[in-house]
Amino acid sequence: MEQLDQVITLIALSMGVGWASGINLYAAILMLGLMSNMGHMALPPGLELLSDPMVLIAAGFMYCVEFLPIKSPV
């Protein structure tokens, strides 16, 4: 049960970061993970998961899925 609480807290924190930055949630997760991987930023404990390559791939894919239909001409 404690692990579930931690996961919910991490999700809420990452959603807050996306909202506060004024950009898409997926873009915020992608940028936080990339900056952590490149050594430009140290993530707080528990958010190191964002630098996992699978999370970066998923966030990048979901960002493209959401971004491309909005910007493509009809």
N, C-alpha and C positions, 0 to 999 in steps of 0.2 A: 504494500500500500504506500509505503514511503517513496518507493521508486516512481510510482505513478504520480505522486505529488510533485516530485522533482521534474518529471517530464512536462507536466502541465505548467509548472513555473517557467521552464525554459521556453516553452512555446509562447507563453504570454510575454516573456521578456523579448523574444525575437519579433513578435508582432508589434510590440511597443516601439522597438527600434525602427521598424519599417514605417510605422505611422509618424513617428517623430522626425524621421528624415525627409518625409514628404514624397517619397518615391515608393514604388512597388515593393511589397514584402519580399518577393522572390529576388529582386535586384538587391535589396538590402542584405539578405542572407548570402547571396553570391559574393557581394563585395566584402562583407565581413570575413567570409571564409578565404577569399583570395588574398586579402590583406594579411590575414594571419599566416597563410602558407608562405607568403613572400617575406615575412619577418617585419612588416611595417607596423604591426599592431599585435598586442597581447590580449587575447580574449579572456574574460573572467572565467573562473572555474565553473565547469558545467557547460560552457558554450564552446569548448574546444571541438565538440562534435561538428560544428559548422565548417571546420577546415578539412573534414573527411572528403576524399575525392568523390565518393558516391553522393554525398549531400550537395557538393558543388555541381555535379552533373545534373542531378534532379532539379536543383534550383535554376540552373541555366536553361534547361529544357522547359520548365514550367514558365519561366519568364518569356521565352520565345513564343510559346503557345499563346500566352496572353497578349504579348506585344504585337506580333505580326498581324493578326486579324484587325486590330484597331488601326494600324498604319497602312494596310494594303487598300488600294482603290477598289471600289465596288463596280 
